[in-house]
Amino acid sequence: MLVHPWDAAHDEGEWRDWLSRHDFGQLAVNGLPGEPPWVQPTHFRYEAEPGPYGRVLAHLARPNPLWRALEANPAVLLSVVDDHVFVPGPWTAPEGTPTAHGTPTSYYAAVQLRCTAHVVDDPAEKAELLNRQVAHFQPEGGTAPAVPGEAPFGRLLSGIRVLRLEVTEVRAKFKYAGNKPREVQDRVMDRLAERRGPGDLAARDHQLRRRTTG
Protein backbone atom coordinates (compact mmCIF):
# COMPACT_ATOMS: atom_id res chain seq x y z
CA MET A 1 0.00 0.00 0.00
CA LEU A 2 1.44 3.34 -1.07
CA VAL A 3 1.36 5.88 1.76
CA HIS A 4 2.23 9.46 0.83
CA PRO A 5 3.44 11.69 3.68
CA TRP A 6 0.16 13.64 3.64
CA ASP A 7 -1.86 10.41 3.92
CA ALA A 8 0.14 8.86 6.77
CA ALA A 9 -1.29 8.61 10.27
CA HIS A 10 -0.43 11.70 12.28
CA ASP A 11 0.63 9.48 15.17
CA GLU A 12 0.19 5.97 16.52
CA GLY A 13 -2.91 7.01 18.42
CA GLU A 14 -4.76 7.87 15.20
CA TRP A 15 -4.60 4.39 13.68
CA ARG A 16 -5.11 2.69 17.05
CA ASP A 17 -8.26 4.72 17.70
CA TRP A 18 -9.63 3.98 14.23
CA LEU A 19 -8.80 0.26 14.44
CA SER A 20 -10.43 -0.03 17.86
CA ARG A 21 -13.77 0.69 16.17
CA HIS A 22 -13.33 -2.02 13.53
CA ASP A 23 -13.50 -5.79 13.77
CA PHE A 24 -13.94 -7.11 10.24
CA GLY A 25 -11.24 -7.38 7.60
CA GLN A 26 -9.51 -9.52 5.01
CA LEU A 27 -6.77 -11.93 6.03
CA ALA A 28 -4.23 -12.47 3.24
CA VAL A 29 -2.02 -15.57 3.36
CA ASN A 30 0.74 -16.31 0.86
CA GLY A 31 -0.24 -19.30 -1.24
CA LEU A 32 1.83 -22.37 -1.88
CA PRO A 33 4.21 -22.26 -4.86
CA GLY A 34 2.24 -21.84 -8.07
CA GLU A 35 -0.90 -20.69 -6.24
CA PRO A 36 -2.24 -17.17 -5.74
CA PRO A 37 -2.52 -15.80 -2.18
CA TRP A 38 -5.52 -16.84 -0.11
CA VAL A 39 -7.77 -14.01 1.09
CA GLN A 40 -10.26 -14.77 3.86
CA PRO A 41 -12.91 -12.25 5.02
CA THR A 42 -13.23 -12.58 8.77
CA HIS A 43 -14.36 -10.99 12.00
CA PHE A 44 -11.57 -10.45 14.49
CA ARG A 45 -10.75 -8.99 17.87
CA TYR A 46 -7.82 -6.58 18.06
CA GLU A 47 -6.03 -6.29 21.40
CA ALA A 48 -3.49 -3.50 21.97
CA GLU A 49 -1.24 -5.78 24.02
CA PRO A 50 1.05 -7.69 24.26
CA GLY A 51 4.03 -6.39 22.32
CA PRO A 52 4.48 -2.98 20.72
CA TYR A 53 1.61 -3.43 18.26
CA GLY A 54 -0.68 -5.90 20.02
CA ARG A 55 -2.34 -9.01 18.67
CA VAL A 56 -5.40 -10.17 16.73
CA LEU A 57 -7.69 -13.08 17.58
CA ALA A 58 -9.76 -14.87 14.95
CA HIS A 59 -11.02 -18.36 14.20
CA LEU A 60 -11.86 -20.32 11.08
CA ALA A 61 -13.47 -23.65 10.30
CA ARG A 62 -11.10 -26.61 10.28
CA PRO A 63 -11.97 -27.54 6.63
CA ASN A 64 -10.88 -24.08 5.42
CA PRO A 65 -8.30 -24.55 2.61
CA LEU A 66 -6.33 -21.58 3.96
CA TRP A 67 -4.65 -23.73 6.65
CA ARG A 68 -2.34 -25.51 4.23
CA ALA A 69 -0.92 -22.23 2.95
CA LEU A 70 -0.71 -20.81 6.45
CA GLU A 71 1.29 -23.75 7.73
CA ALA A 72 3.72 -23.30 4.83
CA ASN A 73 4.22 -19.61 5.62
CA PRO A 74 2.95 -18.00 8.85
CA ALA A 75 3.61 -14.43 7.64
CA VAL A 76 0.15 -12.92 7.00
CA LEU A 77 -1.46 -9.55 6.42
CA LEU A 78 -4.77 -8.39 7.90
CA SER A 79 -6.26 -5.55 5.85
CA VAL A 80 -9.04 -3.32 7.18
CA VAL A 81 -10.62 -0.63 4.98
CA ASP A 82 -13.55 1.65 5.75
CA ASP A 83 -14.93 5.21 5.46
CA HIS A 84 -14.42 5.08 1.70
CA VAL A 85 -16.13 7.32 -0.86
CA PHE A 86 -15.78 8.23 -4.52
CA VAL A 87 -15.08 11.92 -5.14
CA PRO A 88 -16.18 13.18 -8.60
CA GLY A 89 -13.67 15.13 -10.69
CA PRO A 90 -15.57 18.44 -10.76
CA TRP A 91 -15.34 18.63 -6.97
CA THR A 92 -11.53 18.68 -7.03
CA ALA A 93 -10.85 21.17 -9.82
CA PRO A 94 -8.34 23.85 -8.76
CA GLU A 95 -9.73 27.34 -8.37
CA GLY A 96 -9.88 29.19 -11.69
CA THR A 97 -9.84 26.07 -13.88
CA PRO A 98 -12.71 24.35 -15.72
CA THR A 99 -14.53 21.88 -13.52
CA ALA A 100 -13.95 19.22 -16.18
CA HIS A 101 -10.24 19.39 -15.35
CA GLY A 102 -10.73 18.10 -11.83
CA THR A 103 -9.36 14.62 -11.07
CA PRO A 104 -11.79 11.94 -9.85
CA THR A 105 -10.41 10.19 -6.80
CA SER A 106 -11.15 7.98 -3.81
CA TYR A 107 -11.03 8.75 -0.11
CA TYR A 108 -10.56 5.95 2.40
CA ALA A 109 -9.02 4.89 5.67
CA ALA A 110 -6.95 1.71 5.77
CA VAL A 111 -4.87 -0.12 8.35
CA GLN A 112 -2.77 -3.11 7.38
CA LEU A 113 -1.36 -5.35 10.09
CA ARG A 114 1.56 -7.56 9.20
CA CYS A 115 1.48 -10.52 11.55
CA THR A 116 3.06 -13.81 12.47
CA ALA A 117 0.29 -16.38 12.74
CA HIS A 118 0.11 -18.93 15.54
CA VAL A 119 -2.46 -21.72 15.12
CA VAL A 120 -4.12 -22.78 18.36
CA ASP A 121 -5.48 -26.31 18.59
CA ASP A 122 -5.24 -26.95 22.35
CA PRO A 123 -8.89 -27.23 23.48
CA ALA A 124 -8.51 -25.19 26.67
CA GLU A 125 -6.55 -22.36 25.06
CA LYS A 126 -8.82 -22.42 22.04
CA ALA A 127 -11.90 -22.08 24.26
CA GLU A 128 -10.35 -19.20 26.23
CA LEU A 129 -9.45 -17.23 23.09
CA LEU A 130 -12.79 -17.97 21.45
CA ASN A 131 -14.62 -16.71 24.54
CA ARG A 132 -12.56 -13.49 24.36
CA GLN A 133 -13.76 -12.97 20.80
CA VAL A 134 -17.39 -13.55 21.73
CA ALA A 135 -17.05 -11.13 24.66
CA HIS A 136 -15.90 -8.43 22.25
CA PHE A 137 -18.91 -8.85 19.99
CA GLN A 138 -21.43 -9.59 22.78
CA PRO A 139 -20.34 -7.60 25.83
CA GLU A 140 -23.87 -7.97 27.15
CA GLY A 141 -23.44 -11.74 27.26
CA GLY A 142 -26.29 -14.05 26.31
CA THR A 143 -24.20 -16.93 24.93
CA ALA A 144 -22.86 -19.79 27.04
CA PRO A 145 -19.05 -19.96 27.22
CA ALA A 146 -17.17 -22.61 25.31
CA VAL A 147 -15.77 -25.20 27.72
CA PRO A 148 -13.93 -28.29 26.47
CA GLY A 149 -16.03 -31.41 26.96
CA GLU A 150 -19.08 -29.53 28.20
CA ALA A 151 -22.37 -28.65 26.52
CA PRO A 152 -23.42 -26.77 24.53
CA PHE A 153 -20.22 -25.90 22.62
CA GLY A 154 -17.54 -28.23 23.92
CA ARG A 155 -18.05 -30.81 21.22
CA LEU A 156 -17.93 -28.13 18.51
CA LEU A 157 -14.44 -26.93 19.41
CA SER A 158 -12.83 -29.63 17.30
CA GLY A 159 -14.49 -28.15 14.20
CA ILE A 160 -12.58 -24.85 14.40
CA ARG A 161 -9.01 -23.64 14.78
CA VAL A 162 -8.12 -20.36 16.46
CA LEU A 163 -5.61 -17.87 15.06
CA ARG A 164 -3.48 -15.79 17.36
CA LEU A 165 -1.83 -13.16 15.18
CA GLU A 166 1.21 -11.41 16.60
CA VAL A 167 1.35 -7.96 14.97
CA THR A 168 4.89 -7.12 13.84
CA GLU A 169 4.33 -4.07 11.62
CA VAL A 170 1.55 -1.56 10.95
CA ARG A 171 0.87 0.53 7.85
CA ALA A 172 -1.88 3.09 8.11
CA LYS A 173 -3.32 5.44 5.52
CA PHE A 174 -5.93 8.18 5.78
CA LYS A 175 -6.44 9.42 2.22
CA TYR A 176 -8.50 12.57 2.61
CA ALA A 177 -7.02 15.27 0.34
CA GLY A 178 -4.27 16.28 2.74
CA ASN A 179 -2.23 17.59 -0.21
CA LYS A 180 -4.99 19.74 -1.71
CA PRO A 181 -5.43 23.52 -1.29
CA ARG A 182 -7.74 24.65 1.49
CA GLU A 183 -10.38 25.93 -0.96
CA VAL A 184 -10.57 22.54 -2.70
CA GLN A 185 -10.88 20.76 0.64
CA ASP A 186 -13.68 23.11 1.65
CA ARG A 187 -15.53 22.46 -1.60
CA VAL A 188 -15.24 18.70 -1.24
CA MET A 189 -16.46 18.81 2.36
CA ASP A 190 -19.45 20.87 1.30
CA ARG A 191 -20.30 18.41 -1.47
CA LEU A 192 -19.97 15.41 0.83
CA ALA A 193 -22.33 17.06 3.32
CA GLU A 194 -24.84 17.71 0.52
CA ARG A 195 -24.61 14.23 -1.02
CA ARG A 196 -24.84 12.31 2.27
CA GLY A 197 -24.30 8.94 0.61
CA PRO A 198 -22.82 5.89 2.34
CA GLY A 199 -19.57 6.90 3.98
CA ASP A 200 -19.80 10.57 2.99
CA LEU A 201 -20.17 12.06 6.48
CA ALA A 202 -17.49 9.79 7.94
CA ALA A 203 -15.10 10.81 5.16
CA ARG A 204 -15.93 14.46 5.76
CA ASP A 205 -15.25 14.06 9.47
CA HIS A 206 -11.85 12.53 8.73
CA GLN A 207 -10.98 15.33 6.34
CA LEU A 208 -11.93 18.02 8.85
CA ARG A 209 -10.28 16.25 11.80
CA ARG A 210 -6.98 15.73 10.01
CA ARG A 211 -6.90 19.30 8.78
CA THR A 212 -7.30 20.66 12.31
CA THR A 213 -5.03 18.18 14.12
CA GLY A 214 -2.22 17.59 11.61
BELHU-V732454 format. One record per residue. N is the residue number from 1. PHI is phi in degrees with one decimal (NA if undefined). PSI is psi in whole degrees, -180 to 180 (NA if undefined). D_CENTER is the distance of its C-alpha to the mean C-alpha in Angstrom with 2 decimals. Layout:
n: {N N}
phi: {PHI PHI}
psi: {PSI PSI}
d_center: {D_CENTER D_CENTER}
This chain:
n: {1 2 3 4 5 6 7 8 9 10 11 12 13 14 15 16 17 18 19 20 21 22 23 24 25 26 27 28 29 30 31 32 33 34 35 36 37 38 39 40 41 42 43 44 45 46 47 48 49 50 51 52 53 54 55 56 57 58 59 60 61 62 63 64 65 66 67 68 69 70 71 72 73 74 75 76 77 78 79 80 81 82 83 84 85 86 87 88 89 90 91 92 93 94 95 96 97 98 99 100 101 102 103 104 105 106 107 108 109 110 111 112 113 114 115 116 117 118 119 120 121 122 123 124 125 126 127 128 129 130 131 132 133 134 135 136 137 138 139 140 141 142 143 144 145 146 147 148 149 150 151 152 153 154 155 156 157 158 159 160 161 162 163 164 165 166 167 168 169 170 171 172 173 174 175 176 177 178 179 180 181 182 183 184 185 186 187 188 189 190 191 192 193 194 195 196 197 198 199 200 201 202 203 204 205 206 207 208 209 210 211 212 213 214}
phi: {NA -74.1 -125.8 -72.2 -55.2 -78.1 -100.8 -69.0 -58.6 -66.6 -163.4 -62.9 -63.5 -65.4 -71.7 -63.2 -63.2 -65.1 -65.8 -63.4 -101.0 -131.1 -149.8 -141.7 -157.9 -120.4 -95.6 -104.2 -125.8 -61.7 -73.3 -70.2 -50.8 86.3 -113.0 -74.1 -62.1 -90.4 -129.1 -118.2 -66.1 -160.0 -74.2 -153.5 -116.7 -96.1 -122.9 -67.9 -129.6 -87.4 78.5 -68.8 -119.0 87.7 -146.0 -125.9 -114.1 -152.4 -147.8 -137.6 -66.5 -58.3 -73.7 -57.6 -68.0 -63.7 -59.4 -61.9 -68.6 -65.1 -68.9 -75.7 -152.5 -80.7 -79.2 -130.6 -132.4 -103.3 -109.9 -126.2 -132.3 -160.3 53.9 -102.3 -145.0 -95.3 -112.2 -62.5 -54.6 -57.2 -68.7 -104.3 -62.0 -60.2 -55.4 85.5 -116.5 -60.4 -61.6 -68.6 -92.1 -71.2 -96.8 -60.8 -154.9 -120.3 -112.5 -167.5 -113.2 -146.8 -127.8 -116.3 -108.9 -85.2 -136.9 -102.8 -88.6 -121.3 -88.6 -109.0 -118.5 -61.6 -56.8 -68.6 -66.7 -61.5 -63.8 -63.8 -70.6 -64.0 -64.6 -65.6 -64.7 -61.9 -63.0 -66.8 -83.7 -128.8 -62.6 -80.2 81.9 102.5 -123.4 -63.8 -69.8 -81.7 -133.0 -54.0 80.1 -121.1 -71.4 -94.4 -111.4 -56.2 -74.5 -86.8 -60.7 -67.9 -86.6 -130.2 -129.9 -98.7 -109.2 -109.1 -102.8 -85.0 -78.0 -111.1 -158.5 -129.1 -121.7 -127.1 -141.2 -125.9 -91.8 -139.0 62.6 -64.6 -100.0 -95.0 -59.5 -56.0 -67.0 -69.8 -60.2 -60.4 -63.0 -63.1 -62.7 -63.1 -67.7 -63.5 -66.1 -74.0 -69.9 52.0 -83.1 -56.8 85.1 -62.9 -70.3 -65.4 -62.9 -60.8 -61.1 -61.0 -61.2 -68.3 -60.6 -69.4 -71.5 -95.5 -115.8 -71.9}
psi: {123 129 105 157 -36 -10 -11 153 139 -31 175 -33 -30 -50 -34 -43 -44 -45 -31 -18 12 144 28 133 -167 123 118 129 130 130 171 162 131 -3 152 166 152 140 119 113 137 147 154 164 124 133 130 -18 158 -180 174 -26 -2 -162 166 138 134 169 151 159 144 -36 -3 129 -11 -28 -39 -44 -38 -40 -27 -30 107 1 118 168 127 119 129 125 137 180 43 142 157 133 114 150 -47 -25 -26 5 133 151 135 5 159 143 -27 -10 -1 149 118 146 177 145 144 161 139 138 128 127 115 131 157 122 136 122 129 119 -13 125 -43 -46 -39 -44 -42 -45 -37 -42 -32 -39 -46 -39 -32 -44 -25 68 -21 -5 -152 -10 134 145 154 126 123 129 2 147 153 -9 -7 -41 -15 -13 -32 -16 -3 163 141 142 124 110 114 115 124 -18 146 132 126 143 132 93 92 51 33 -17 5 153 154 -39 -34 -42 -43 -44 -45 -42 -39 -43 -38 -40 -34 -42 -45 41 -179 124 -11 -48 -34 -42 -42 -43 -42 -45 -45 -44 -46 -29 -31 -12 -9 NA}
d_center: {13.14 15.94 15.60 18.84 20.17 19.96 16.24 15.34 14.21 17.55 17.12 15.04 15.20 13.43 9.99 10.74 11.83 8.95 6.48 9.54 9.47 6.39 7.02 6.38 4.89 7.44 9.44 11.86 15.24 18.20 20.95 24.51 26.98 27.63 24.54 21.37 18.01 16.72 13.41 12.67 10.58 10.24 9.87 9.40 10.70 9.71 13.09 14.08 17.09 18.80 18.88 17.86 14.08 14.04 13.06 10.97 13.10 13.06 16.10 17.42 20.91 23.48 24.58 21.21 22.24 19.19 21.06 23.71 21.49 19.57 22.96 24.10 21.30 18.97 16.90 13.46 10.15 6.74 4.77 1.83 5.08 7.45 10.93 12.35 16.13 19.01 21.62 25.14 27.35 30.08 27.83 27.30 30.90 32.42 35.20 38.50 37.21 37.25 34.20 34.12 33.29 29.89 26.89 24.38 20.81 17.19 15.22 11.44 8.81 6.27 5.23 6.44 8.00 11.40 13.00 16.39 16.50 19.26 20.51 22.18 25.21 27.44 28.00 28.16 25.06 23.17 24.39 23.50 19.84 19.64 21.30 18.79 16.00 18.39 19.29 15.81 15.81 19.60 20.75 23.93 24.77 26.73 25.91 28.11 26.67 26.58 29.62 30.91 34.12 34.06 33.61 31.65 28.69 30.31 31.47 28.08 26.42 27.91 26.01 22.53 21.18 18.67 16.17 16.04 13.69 15.11 12.83 15.20 13.60 10.85 10.64 9.58 10.96 12.27 14.61 17.08 20.56 21.06 23.78 25.69 28.92 28.94 30.88 28.38 25.51 27.78 28.58 25.03 24.23 27.41 26.60 23.15 24.97 27.62 25.50 23.22 21.29 17.87 15.50 18.56 19.13 15.61 15.82 19.31 18.43 16.05 18.89 21.48 19.75 19.12 22.66 24.21 22.40 22.08}
